[in-house]
Amino acid sequence: MKRIFTFSFVATLFMLLVVIILPFNSLAQENQKSKPGFNSYPYLGVNGGISEYFGDLNKDDFFDRKFGWGAGILGGYQITRIFGVRAQFVTGQLNAERTDVHFQKLDSKYIDGALNLTLNVNELFGKYNPDRLLNVYLFGGPGLTSYHSLVTDLNDVKVMETDGRTNEFILPVGAGVAVRLAEKISLNIEYGDHFTFSDDKLDFNAYTDVRDHYSYVSAGLIFKLFKKDTDRDGIVDKKDACPDTPGLPEFQGCPDKDGDGIIDKDDVCPDVAGKAEFKGCPDTDNDGIPDKDDACPGEAGSKELNGCPDKDGDGIADKDDRCPAAAGKAEFKGCPDSDGDGIPDIDDSCPDKPGTKQFTGCPDTDGDGIPDNKDKCPEVAGTLANGGCPEVKKGLEKIVYFDTDKSIVIEKYKNDLDELAAFLSANPEVNISVAGHTDSRESEGYNMALSERRANHVFNYLVKKGVKKNRIEKLFFGETKPAATNDTPEGMALNRRVEILQVK
């Protein structure tokens, strides 16, 4: 039963090795696709070492075992960075001597050959490194051995000898370490145990429960026969379109750094993923102009403007347009000039009225040197000190007020008008203006008419008092020039007025 158990254990170990290797091999192949660098290769090797017998003739004599010589040659093929196959042929001598039970000695010469599967342990737990100093590996597989054995007693009298040679199947399994000496040469140190499938063919003894086997410990040189791969991308130079630069198999060994499917040597923009139609360059804004030629790569534009947008359609790219939301002229850097005064609206304080540069685009209707937008009396020449209005002699300036929706002055202000009429009679060289105003209670049109009626009332009142009509200029502004807020009753009361000013 124990012999059957030993055989089952060895067979199970071998099958387990195969089961472990195959999935890791698939994983290695997948890694090879995503991380190229390994190139399969054949190799040859020679080795030498010592052989040691384990069986009935040295079962308990662990400290007095006899060693024999051994030598071998091998050839193999490394399929992936993890998985390979090899054939090994070994010849050697097995010696033993037992002095406690059988009182016999063994001298056997063997030749065996085996087909091994190999598993690189380093590649299971680390990245592929062709320059690694030490590589640990396992091996195992079926084989056939042939030996000629001679068994004698302790006095060298022959007890049994093989008639010719005896052949039987074996299962070598073991481990080794490869020490890298050069790119194509390594020193391999191995321990292999060769399990036999019988207990009496090697030593002619089957008296105990030990199944015969022997070990071979060796050191040797392995010569790799792989072809030159200068860039170490896993593609030999002969088949590598870019032999000096690591690349990918799908591109015949050429790199594609940006991963856009266009190899670097044909990629105008090799560091940025792009499109084939633009020779590998991106078009971020999808305007049909590659970023390298696009002055505005983040915004869709037109070819005429080098890829830049022109929102207002004035032919000036937004990036150069001072007024990108309004169509303008090139002379004004894309800004309009609504009043045609030569000053673009963006710089024009009065964009709807032609003016001068002196007054930032505003006119000076009365020619008093104060632009209309700052002149309280834009149609009557005045002074800067008086806000553009004429200087008023003392006692001349008057403001009279009106009730809501009325065009007749409040009674108490008639005295002011009487005083004004007397002043004008005494000063015939003085001319005045009367300007009507309203609050904002009604519509603009209604208020404009109401302010005119109020101005007419004051005009007529003064004329009746003897002031000539040609000395009075009549103006009306409706609600457009409030003297106070229209949000309070007090403010509206101040806006229902007629202002009387001196004019030249």
DRENZA-724511 format. One record per residue (C-alpha): x, y, z negated. Coordinates in Angstrom, 2 decimals, decimal comma. Each point is the difference from the previous one (the first is absolute). Layout:
N
site xx=X&yy=Y&zz=Z
...
% end
This chain:
504
site xx=0,00&yy=0,00&zz=0,00
site xx=2,82&yy=2,42&zz=-0,80
site xx=1,57&yy=-0,62&zz=3,41
site xx=-3,31&yy=0,85&zz=1,65
site xx=-0,20&yy=3,13&zz=-2,15
site xx=3,50&yy=1,10&zz=1,09
site xx=-0,88&yy=-0,38&zz=3,66
site xx=-3,29&yy=1,84&zz=-0,46
site xx=1,74&yy=2,80&zz=-1,83
site xx=2,56&yy=0,50&zz=2,77
site xx=-2,66&yy=-0,14&zz=2,74
site xx=-2,19&yy=2,45&zz=-1,90
site xx=2,96&yy=2,34&zz=-0,48
site xx=0,69&yy=-0,03&zz=3,72
site xx=-3,64&yy=0,66&zz=0,93
site xx=-0,16&yy=2,78&zz=-2,57
site xx=3,06&yy=1,59&zz=1,59
site xx=-1,71&yy=-0,05&zz=3,40
site xx=-3,25&yy=1,45&zz=-1,42
site xx=1,94&yy=2,81&zz=-1,67
site xx=2,09&yy=0,79&zz=3,07
site xx=-2,78&yy=0,24&zz=2,59
site xx=-2,04&yy=2,86&zz=-1,55
site xx=3,14&yy=1,92&zz=-0,80
site xx=1,09&yy=-0,48&zz=3,58
site xx=-3,27&yy=1,54&zz=1,22
site xx=0,53&yy=2,88&zz=-2,41
site xx=3,53&yy=0,45&zz=1,29
site xx=-1,22&yy=0,16&zz=3,57
site xx=-2,54&yy=2,66&zz=-0,91
site xx=2,69&yy=2,00&zz=-1,80
site xx=2,22&yy=-0,42&zz=3,01
site xx=-2,62&yy=1,72&zz=2,16
site xx=-0,44&yy=2,93&zz=-2,35
site xx=3,64&yy=0,24&zz=-1,13
site xx=2,27&yy=-1,14&zz=2,83
site xx=3,65&yy=-0,64&zz=-0,66
site xx=0,39&yy=-3,79&zz=0,02
site xx=0,99&yy=-1,88&zz=3,13
site xx=-0,21&yy=-3,82&zz=0,05
site xx=3,28&yy=-1,76&zz=0,71
site xx=1,67&yy=-3,45&zz=0,23
site xx=2,99&yy=-0,94&zz=-2,12
site xx=2,63&yy=-2,71&zz=-0,45
site xx=1,92&yy=-1,06&zz=-3,08
site xx=2,60&yy=-2,31&zz=-1,48
site xx=0,43&yy=-0,95&zz=-3,62
site xx=1,85&yy=-2,25&zz=-2,39
site xx=-0,46&yy=-1,08&zz=-3,57
site xx=-0,59&yy=-2,86&zz=-2,38
site xx=-2,57&yy=-2,79&zz=-0,02
site xx=-1,37&yy=-1,62&zz=-3,18
site xx=-1,97&yy=-3,23&zz=-0,37
site xx=-2,98&yy=-0,44&zz=-2,42
site xx=-1,31&yy=-3,56&zz=-0,50
site xx=0,20&yy=-3,25&zz=-1,87
site xx=3,79&yy=0,01&zz=-0,17
site xx=0,27&yy=3,26&zz=-1,97
site xx=-3,43&yy=0,40&zz=-1,58
site xx=1,20&yy=1,10&zz=-3,46
site xx=3,61&yy=0,88&zz=0,67
site xx=-0,51&yy=3,74&zz=0,45
site xx=3,49&yy=1,04&zz=-1,08
site xx=2,00&yy=-2,49&zz=2,08
site xx=-1,57&yy=0,24&zz=3,41
site xx=2,20&yy=-0,51&zz=3,04
site xx=0,03&yy=2,63&zz=2,72
site xx=0,60&yy=-0,60&zz=3,68
site xx=0,80&yy=2,23&zz=2,91
site xx=-2,50&yy=1,44&zz=2,46
site xx=-0,05&yy=2,04&zz=3,21
site xx=-2,72&yy=1,27&zz=2,29
site xx=-1,04&yy=2,01&zz=3,00
site xx=-3,29&yy=1,74&zz=0,59
site xx=-1,89&yy=2,04&zz=2,54
site xx=-3,15&yy=2,01&zz=-0,53
site xx=-2,30&yy=2,75&zz=1,10
site xx=-1,23&yy=2,84&zz=-2,23
site xx=-3,52&yy=0,54&zz=1,31
site xx=-1,02&yy=2,87&zz=-2,28
site xx=1,73&yy=1,81&zz=-2,83
site xx=-1,60&yy=-2,52&zz=-2,41
site xx=-0,37&yy=-3,25&zz=1,92
site xx=2,44&yy=-2,11&zz=2,02
site xx=0,82&yy=-3,57&zz=1,08
site xx=3,30&yy=-1,86&zz=0,16
site xx=1,54&yy=-3,39&zz=0,66
site xx=2,88&yy=-1,17&zz=-2,21
site xx=2,31&yy=-2,97&zz=0,32
site xx=2,04&yy=-1,11&zz=-3,01
site xx=2,52&yy=-2,76&zz=-0,50
site xx=1,68&yy=-0,92&zz=-3,23
site xx=0,98&yy=-2,58&zz=-2,60
site xx=-1,90&yy=-1,07&zz=-3,13
site xx=1,81&yy=-1,56&zz=-2,99
site xx=-1,28&yy=-1,44&zz=-3,27
site xx=1,08&yy=-2,31&zz=-2,84
site xx=-2,15&yy=-1,50&zz=-2,76
site xx=1,58&yy=-1,68&zz=-3,00
site xx=-2,93&yy=-0,48&zz=-2,37
site xx=-2,38&yy=-2,34&zz=1,84
site xx=0,85&yy=-0,96&zz=3,57
site xx=3,79&yy=0,30&zz=-0,27
site xx=0,17&yy=0,99&zz=3,67
site xx=1,44&yy=2,67&zz=2,26
site xx=-1,45&yy=1,59&zz=3,12
site xx=1,78&yy=1,32&zz=3,06
site xx=-2,38&yy=1,19&zz=2,74
site xx=0,55&yy=2,06&zz=3,13
site xx=-3,05&yy=1,77&zz=1,42
site xx=-1,05&yy=2,07&zz=2,97
site xx=-3,34&yy=1,79&zz=-0,06
site xx=-1,93&yy=2,52&zz=2,01
site xx=-3,03&yy=2,07&zz=-0,99
site xx=-2,35&yy=2,62&zz=1,41
site xx=-0,52&yy=2,73&zz=-2,62
site xx=-2,41&yy=2,85&zz=-0,48
site xx=1,72&yy=3,03&zz=-1,60
site xx=-1,50&yy=2,71&zz=-2,16
site xx=1,85&yy=3,28&zz=-0,72
site xx=-0,95&yy=0,87&zz=-3,58
site xx=1,28&yy=3,60&zz=0,13
site xx=-2,42&yy=0,88&zz=2,81
site xx=-2,98&yy=-1,05&zz=-2,13
site xx=0,71&yy=2,67&zz=-2,60
site xx=1,85&yy=2,77&zz=1,82
site xx=0,26&yy=1,95&zz=3,23
site xx=1,98&yy=-1,38&zz=2,88
site xx=3,63&yy=0,99&zz=-0,27
site xx=2,45&yy=-1,40&zz=2,57
site xx=2,92&yy=1,28&zz=-2,09
site xx=-1,00&yy=-1,74&zz=-3,23
site xx=3,04&yy=-1,66&zz=-1,65
site xx=-1,76&yy=-3,03&zz=-1,50
site xx=-2,95&yy=-1,91&zz=1,40
site xx=-1,56&yy=-2,90&zz=-1,93
site xx=-1,86&yy=-2,69&zz=1,93
site xx=-1,77&yy=-3,33&zz=-0,43
site xx=-0,05&yy=-2,87&zz=2,45
site xx=-1,64&yy=-3,38&zz=0,41
site xx=-1,15&yy=-2,48&zz=2,61
site xx=0,07&yy=-3,62&zz=1,23
site xx=3,17&yy=-1,78&zz=0,98
site xx=1,65&yy=-3,33&zz=0,76
site xx=3,11&yy=-1,45&zz=-1,65
site xx=2,31&yy=-2,83&zz=1,00
site xx=2,53&yy=-1,47&zz=-2,40
site xx=2,44&yy=-2,85&zz=-0,51
site xx=0,27&yy=-1,00&zz=-3,67
site xx=2,45&yy=-2,22&zz=-1,85
site xx=-0,71&yy=-1,16&zz=-3,58
site xx=2,79&yy=-1,67&zz=-2,00
site xx=0,48&yy=-1,04&zz=-3,54
site xx=2,37&yy=1,87&zz=-2,27
site xx=2,86&yy=-2,15&zz=1,30
site xx=-0,71&yy=1,08&zz=3,58
site xx=-1,43&yy=-3,39&zz=0,95
site xx=-2,72&yy=0,50&zz=2,62
site xx=-3,49&yy=-0,63&zz=-1,25
site xx=-2,04&yy=1,28&zz=2,97
site xx=0,69&yy=1,85&zz=3,26
site xx=-2,25&yy=1,44&zz=2,67
site xx=-0,12&yy=-2,02&zz=3,16
site xx=0,81&yy=2,76&zz=2,48
site xx=-2,04&yy=3,05&zz=-1,02
site xx=-3,28&yy=0,52&zz=-1,79
site xx=-2,45&yy=2,74&zz=1,07
site xx=-2,86&yy=1,59&zz=-1,92
site xx=-2,02&yy=3,20&zz=-0,23
site xx=1,00&yy=2,72&zz=-2,44
site xx=-1,39&yy=3,31&zz=-1,18
site xx=2,68&yy=2,64&zz=-0,60
site xx=-1,10&yy=3,03&zz=-2,05
site xx=2,13&yy=2,69&zz=-1,52
site xx=1,03&yy=3,62&zz=-0,33
site xx=2,84&yy=2,20&zz=1,11
site xx=1,43&yy=3,48&zz=-0,01
site xx=1,45&yy=1,76&zz=3,03
site xx=2,76&yy=2,56&zz=-0,62
site xx=0,26&yy=2,51&zz=2,86
site xx=3,59&yy=0,26&zz=1,23
site xx=-0,63&yy=1,85&zz=3,25
site xx=-2,86&yy=0,84&zz=2,33
site xx=0,00&yy=-3,48&zz=1,53
site xx=1,77&yy=-2,10&zz=-2,64
site xx=-1,07&yy=-1,12&zz=-3,48
site xx=1,34&yy=-2,36&zz=-2,65
site xx=-2,71&yy=-2,47&zz=-1,01
site xx=0,10&yy=-1,93&zz=-3,29
site xx=-2,63&yy=-2,73&zz=-0,32
site xx=-1,27&yy=-2,73&zz=-2,27
site xx=-2,13&yy=-2,67&zz=1,66
site xx=-1,51&yy=-3,17&zz=-1,48
site xx=-0,65&yy=-2,83&zz=2,47
site xx=-2,84&yy=-2,23&zz=-1,23
site xx=-0,13&yy=-3,52&zz=1,41
site xx=-3,15&yy=-2,13&zz=0,38
site xx=1,45&yy=-3,20&zz=-1,46
site xx=1,92&yy=-1,16&zz=-3,08
site xx=2,17&yy=-2,86&zz=1,29
site xx=1,35&yy=0,90&zz=3,44
site xx=2,72&yy=2,39&zz=-1,13
site xx=1,37&yy=-1,87&zz=-3,04
site xx=-1,71&yy=-3,43&zz=0,37
site xx=-1,44&yy=0,43&zz=-3,50
site xx=-3,66&yy=0,37&zz=-0,90
site xx=0,12&yy=-0,95&zz=-3,65
site xx=-1,03&yy=3,30&zz=-1,52
site xx=-2,60&yy=2,66&zz=0,73
site xx=2,43&yy=2,44&zz=1,66
site xx=-0,61&yy=0,78&zz=3,67
site xx=3,34&yy=0,41&zz=1,77
site xx=0,95&yy=3,47&zz=1,24
site xx=3,11&yy=2,04&zz=0,51
site xx=0,96&yy=3,66&zz=0,00
site xx=2,19&yy=2,06&zz=2,28
site xx=1,54&yy=3,20&zz=-1,33
site xx=1,67&yy=2,00&zz=2,74
site xx=1,56&yy=3,24&zz=1,08
site xx=0,22&yy=1,02&zz=3,61
site xx=-0,17&yy=2,68&zz=2,63
site xx=-3,06&yy=0,95&zz=2,03
site xx=0,45&yy=1,73&zz=3,36
site xx=-3,00&yy=1,98&zz=1,20
site xx=-0,46&yy=0,06&zz=3,76
site xx=-2,41&yy=2,92&zz=0,25
site xx=0,29&yy=2,47&zz=2,87
site xx=1,09&yy=3,57&zz=-0,51
site xx=-2,62&yy=2,30&zz=-1,54
site xx=1,76&yy=3,34&zz=-0,46
site xx=-2,86&yy=1,85&zz=-1,65
site xx=-1,11&yy=-3,03&zz=-2,08
site xx=-3,65&yy=0,37&zz=0,94
site xx=-0,45&yy=-3,71&zz=0,70
site xx=0,21&yy=0,42&zz=3,78
site xx=3,24&yy=-1,04&zz=1,66
site xx=1,74&yy=2,65&zz=2,06
site xx=-0,62&yy=-1,88&zz=3,25
site xx=-3,76&yy=0,41&zz=-0,49
site xx=0,14&yy=3,32&zz=-1,88
site xx=-0,85&yy=3,09&zz=2,07
site xx=1,43&yy=2,15&zz=-2,83
site xx=2,89&yy=-2,13&zz=-1,33
site xx=1,52&yy=2,74&zz=-2,15
site xx=-3,20&yy=1,03&zz=-1,79
site xx=-2,19&yy=-2,34&zz=-2,13
site xx=-3,40&yy=-0,45&zz=1,59
site xx=-3,04&yy=-2,23&zz=0,35
site xx=-0,53&yy=-3,20&zz=2,00
site xx=-3,08&yy=1,38&zz=1,75
site xx=2,14&yy=2,83&zz=1,38
site xx=2,91&yy=-2,23&zz=1,07
site xx=2,06&yy=1,12&zz=-2,99
site xx=-0,62&yy=3,73&zz=0,35
site xx=-1,17&yy=2,06&zz=-2,99
site xx=-3,25&yy=1,90&zz=-0,38
site xx=0,60&yy=2,11&zz=-3,10
site xx=-3,37&yy=1,75&zz=0,03
site xx=-2,00&yy=-3,19&zz=0,72
site xx=-1,95&yy=1,47&zz=2,91
site xx=0,70&yy=-2,88&zz=2,37
site xx=2,49&yy=2,00&zz=2,07
site xx=3,65&yy=-0,96&zz=-0,40
site xx=2,30&yy=2,76&zz=-1,17
site xx=2,07&yy=0,18&zz=3,18
site xx=-3,18&yy=0,80&zz=1,97
site xx=-1,57&yy=2,09&zz=-2,79
site xx=0,42&yy=3,76&zz=0,33
site xx=-1,08&yy=0,32&zz=-3,65
site xx=1,52&yy=-3,13&zz=-1,62
site xx=-0,51&yy=1,15&zz=-3,60
site xx=-3,72&yy=0,81&zz=0,28
site xx=-2,74&yy=-2,39&zz=1,17
site xx=-1,57&yy=1,17&zz=3,24
site xx=-1,79&yy=-1,04&zz=3,16
site xx=1,23&yy=-1,75&zz=3,12
site xx=-1,44&yy=2,72&zz=2,24
site xx=2,32&yy=2,50&zz=-1,71
site xx=3,04&yy=-2,34&zz=0,02
site xx=-0,34&yy=-0,73&zz=-3,71
site xx=-0,72&yy=3,53&zz=-1,21
site xx=-3,07&yy=0,80&zz=-2,13
site xx=-2,82&yy=2,39&zz=0,84
site xx=-1,29&yy=0,86&zz=-3,45
site xx=-2,82&yy=2,29&zz=1,13
site xx=-1,00&yy=-2,20&zz=2,98
site xx=0,06&yy=2,88&zz=2,45
site xx=1,94&yy=-1,94&zz=2,62
site xx=3,26&yy=1,81&zz=-0,77
site xx=2,66&yy=-1,95&zz=-1,94
site xx=1,15&yy=1,61&zz=-3,23
site xx=3,51&yy=0,57&zz=1,30
site xx=-1,42&yy=2,28&zz=2,72
site xx=-2,85&yy=1,38&zz=-2,12
site xx=0,53&yy=3,41&zz=-1,58
site xx=-3,00&yy=-0,73&zz=-2,26
site xx=0,13&yy=-3,78&zz=-0,66
site xx=-2,57&yy=0,16&zz=-2,79
site xx=-2,73&yy=1,74&zz=2,04
site xx=-1,46&yy=-1,03&zz=3,35
site xx=0,78&yy=2,50&zz=2,74
site xx=0,54&yy=0,42&zz=3,72
site xx=2,96&yy=-0,66&zz=2,28
site xx=-0,02&yy=3,65&zz=1,12
site xx=0,77&yy=1,06&zz=-3,57
site xx=2,48&yy=-2,84&zz=-0,75
site xx=-2,54&yy=-1,95&zz=-2,03
site xx=-1,25&yy=2,90&zz=-2,11
site xx=-3,70&yy=0,91&zz=-0,43
site xx=-1,63&yy=3,28&zz=1,10
site xx=-3,29&yy=0,24&zz=-1,92
site xx=-1,09&yy=3,33&zz=1,47
site xx=0,99&yy=-0,92&zz=3,56
site xx=1,99&yy=3,15&zz=0,63
site xx=3,01&yy=-1,87&zz=1,37
site xx=2,10&yy=0,63&zz=-3,10
site xx=0,84&yy=-2,98&zz=-2,23
site xx=-1,43&yy=0,24&zz=-3,50
site xx=3,44&yy=-0,18&zz=-1,54
site xx=0,96&yy=3,20&zz=1,88
site xx=-3,45&yy=1,62&zz=-0,25
site xx=-0,51&yy=2,65&zz=-2,69
site xx=-3,75&yy=-0,38&zz=0,50
site xx=-0,54&yy=-3,71&zz=0,83
site xx=-3,77&yy=0,18&zz=-0,55
site xx=-0,64&yy=2,96&zz=2,33
site xx=1,02&yy=0,25&zz=3,67
site xx=2,49&yy=2,77&zz=0,59
site xx=2,80&yy=1,27&zz=2,18
site xx=3,59&yy=-1,13&zz=0,31
site xx=1,23&yy=3,56&zz=-0,57
site xx=-1,68&yy=-0,08&zz=-3,41
site xx=1,20&yy=-3,58&zz=-0,78
site xx=-3,44&yy=-1,45&zz=0,54
site xx=-2,04&yy=2,65&zz=-1,82
site xx=-2,91&yy=1,93&zz=1,59
site xx=-0,29&yy=3,79&zz=0,32
site xx=-3,77&yy=0,54&zz=-0,10
site xx=0,07&yy=3,81&zz=0,37
site xx=2,79&yy=0,04&zz=2,60
site xx=2,13&yy=2,49&zz=-1,87
site xx=3,20&yy=-2,05&zz=0,33
site xx=-0,07&yy=-1,08&zz=-3,63
site xx=-1,00&yy=-3,67&zz=-0,63
site xx=-3,02&yy=-0,49&zz=-2,23
site xx=2,07&yy=-1,76&zz=-2,66
site xx=2,00&yy=3,24&zz=-0,47
site xx=-2,89&yy=2,40&zz=0,79
site xx=-1,79&yy=1,58&zz=-2,95
site xx=-2,81&yy=1,06&zz=2,37
site xx=-0,16&yy=-2,91&zz=2,52
site xx=-3,31&yy=1,20&zz=1,53
site xx=1,07&yy=3,62&zz=0,66
site xx=2,98&yy=1,08&zz=2,11
site xx=2,60&yy=1,72&zz=-2,10
site xx=3,70&yy=0,75&zz=-0,22
site xx=3,03&yy=-1,81&zz=-1,43
site xx=0,49&yy=2,97&zz=-2,32
site xx=-3,25&yy=-0,92&zz=-1,75
site xx=0,35&yy=-3,83&zz=0,44
site xx=-2,59&yy=-0,08&zz=2,75
site xx=-2,53&yy=2,43&zz=-1,47
site xx=-1,21&yy=3,19&zz=1,72
site xx=0,08&yy=3,56&zz=-1,38
site xx=-3,15&yy=1,44&zz=1,54
site xx=0,26&yy=3,44&zz=-1,57
site xx=3,77&yy=0,28&zz=0,57
site xx=0,76&yy=0,94&zz=-3,60
site xx=2,78&yy=-2,59&zz=-0,36
site xx=-2,14&yy=-2,27&zz=-2,14
site xx=-1,20&yy=-3,23&zz=1,69
site xx=-3,73&yy=-0,50&zz=0,09
site xx=0,13&yy=-3,06&zz=-2,26
site xx=1,44&yy=2,22&zz=-2,76
site xx=-1,80&yy=3,24&zz=0,94
site xx=-3,11&yy=0,81&zz=-2,00
site xx=-0,94&yy=2,50&zz=2,70
site xx=1,29&yy=-1,74&zz=3,18
site xx=-1,80&yy=2,40&zz=2,35
site xx=0,97&yy=3,18&zz=-1,84
site xx=3,63&yy=1,03&zz=-0,40
site xx=1,07&yy=0,23&zz=-3,58
site xx=2,93&yy=-0,37&zz=-2,34
site xx=1,70&yy=-3,01&zz=-1,52
site xx=-0,56&yy=1,42&zz=-3,46
site xx=-3,73&yy=0,14&zz=0,66
site xx=-0,16&yy=-3,54&zz=1,50
site xx=-0,20&yy=1,27&zz=3,59
site xx=-2,78&yy=2,44&zz=-0,68
site xx=0,36&yy=3,80&zz=0,29
site xx=1,06&yy=1,96&zz=-3,02
site xx=-3,06&yy=1,54&zz=-1,68
site xx=0,03&yy=3,49&zz=-1,41
site xx=-0,90&yy=0,26&zz=-3,60
site xx=-3,74&yy=-0,01&zz=-0,46
site xx=-0,67&yy=-1,29&zz=3,52
site xx=0,04&yy=-3,79&zz=-0,41
site xx=-3,42&yy=-1,25&zz=-0,99
site xx=-1,79&yy=-3,33&zz=-0,35
site xx=-3,76&yy=-0,06&zz=-0,31
site xx=-2,03&yy=-3,12&zz=-0,77
site xx=-3,35&yy=-1,51&zz=0,99
site xx=-2,56&yy=-2,33&zz=-1,49
site xx=-0,54&yy=-3,50&zz=1,38
site xx=-1,23&yy=0,01&zz=3,60
site xx=-0,32&yy=3,81&zz=-0,07
site xx=1,47&yy=2,53&zz=2,41
site xx=-0,73&yy=3,10&zz=-2,11
site xx=2,67&yy=1,02&zz=-2,47
site xx=-0,72&yy=-0,42&zz=-3,70
site xx=-1,30&yy=3,28&zz=-1,35
site xx=2,88&yy=0,78&zz=-2,32
site xx=2,52&yy=-0,06&zz=2,87
site xx=-1,74&yy=2,80&zz=1,91
site xx=1,95&yy=2,49&zz=-2,12
site xx=3,22&yy=-1,52&zz=1,38
site xx=-1,26&yy=0,52&zz=3,53
site xx=-0,97&yy=3,60&zz=-0,79
site xx=3,49&yy=0,67&zz=-1,38
site xx=1,51&yy=-1,56&zz=3,13
site xx=-2,13&yy=2,16&zz=2,31
site xx=1,11&yy=3,12&zz=-1,86
site xx=3,68&yy=-1,08&zz=0,25
site xx=-0,25&yy=-0,61&zz=3,72
site xx=-1,64&yy=3,39&zz=0,54
site xx=2,92&yy=1,64&zz=-1,79
site xx=2,57&yy=-2,04&zz=1,93
site xx=-1,02&yy=-0,07&zz=3,67
site xx=3,29&yy=-1,65&zz=1,07
site xx=-0,77&yy=-3,16&zz=-1,96
site xx=-1,71&yy=-2,90&zz=1,74
site xx=-1,37&yy=-3,08&zz=-1,70
site xx=-1,15&yy=-3,55&zz=0,62
site xx=-2,98&yy=-1,66&zz=-1,61
site xx=0,18&yy=-3,84&zz=-0,14
site xx=-2,99&yy=-2,13&zz=-0,96
site xx=0,34&yy=-3,32&zz=-1,90
site xx=-2,30&yy=-2,67&zz=-1,48
site xx=0,16&yy=-3,00&zz=-2,31
site xx=-0,30&yy=-3,51&zz=1,43
site xx=-3,55&yy=-0,74&zz=-1,08
site xx=-1,50&yy=-0,14&zz=3,54
site xx=1,26&yy=-1,21&zz=3,37
site xx=3,01&yy=1,60&zz=1,68
site xx=-2,15&yy=1,56&zz=2,77
site xx=-2,49&yy=1,45&zz=-2,43
site xx=2,75&yy=1,38&zz=-2,24
site xx=1,78&yy=1,62&zz=2,96
site xx=-3,21&yy=1,84&zz=0,92
site xx=-0,62&yy=0,96&zz=-3,64
site xx=3,52&yy=1,45&zz=-0,33
site xx=-0,63&yy=2,06&zz=3,17
site xx=-3,22&yy=1,42&zz=-1,47
site xx=1,80&yy=0,95&zz=-3,18
site xx=2,73&yy=1,79&zz=1,98
site xx=-2,71&yy=1,78&zz=2,05
site xx=-1,72&yy=1,12&zz=-3,22
site xx=3,15&yy=1,69&zz=-1,33
site xx=0,82&yy=1,41&zz=3,47
site xx=-3,46&yy=1,57&zz=0,33
site xx=0,05&yy=1,28&zz=-3,60
site xx=3,22&yy=1,92&zz=0,60
site xx=-1,14&yy=1,33&zz=3,38
site xx=-3,15&yy=1,38&zz=-1,66
site xx=2,30&yy=1,73&zz=-2,48
site xx=1,72&yy=1,83&zz=2,86
site xx=2,95&yy=-2,28&zz=0,88
site xx=0,54&yy=-0,24&zz=3,74
site xx=-0,48&yy=-3,46&zz=1,51
site xx=3,38&yy=0,01&zz=1,76
site xx=1,76&yy=0,25&zz=-3,35
site xx=-1,48&yy=-3,28&zz=-1,22
site xx=1,13&yy=-3,44&zz=1,28
site xx=-2,56&yy=-2,69&zz=-0,70
site xx=1,15&yy=-3,62&zz=-0,76
site xx=-1,75&yy=-3,14&zz=-1,29
site xx=1,41&yy=-3,38&zz=-1,01
site xx=-2,84&yy=-2,04&zz=-1,46
site xx=1,29&yy=-2,48&zz=-2,60
site xx=3,47&yy=-0,38&zz=1,58
site xx=1,93&yy=2,31&zz=-2,34
site xx=-1,20&yy=-0,61&zz=-3,55
site xx=1,37&yy=2,23&zz=-2,76
site xx=-0,77&yy=-2,63&zz=-2,65
site xx=-1,20&yy=-3,60&zz=-0,29
site xx=-3,42&yy=-0,92&zz=1,29
site xx=-0,31&yy=-2,76&zz=-2,59
site xx=-1,36&yy=2,32&zz=-2,73
site xx=-2,74&yy=2,66&zz=-0,07
site xx=2,58&yy=2,57&zz=-1,11
site xx=2,27&yy=-0,79&zz=2,94
site xx=-2,85&yy=0,14&zz=2,51
site xx=-1,04&yy=3,44&zz=-1,37
site xx=3,51&yy=1,33&zz=0,77
site xx=-0,22&yy=-1,37&zz=3,56
site xx=-3,27&yy=1,84&zz=0,84
site xx=1,76&yy=3,28&zz=0,86
site xx=1,07&yy=2,64&zz=2,48
site xx=3,62&yy=1,14&zz=-0,19
site xx=0,87&yy=3,57&zz=1,05
site xx=3,63&yy=0,65&zz=1,03
site xx=1,91&yy=2,82&zz=1,66
site xx=1,18&yy=-0,58&zz=3,57
site xx=2,47&yy=1,92&zz=2,12
% end
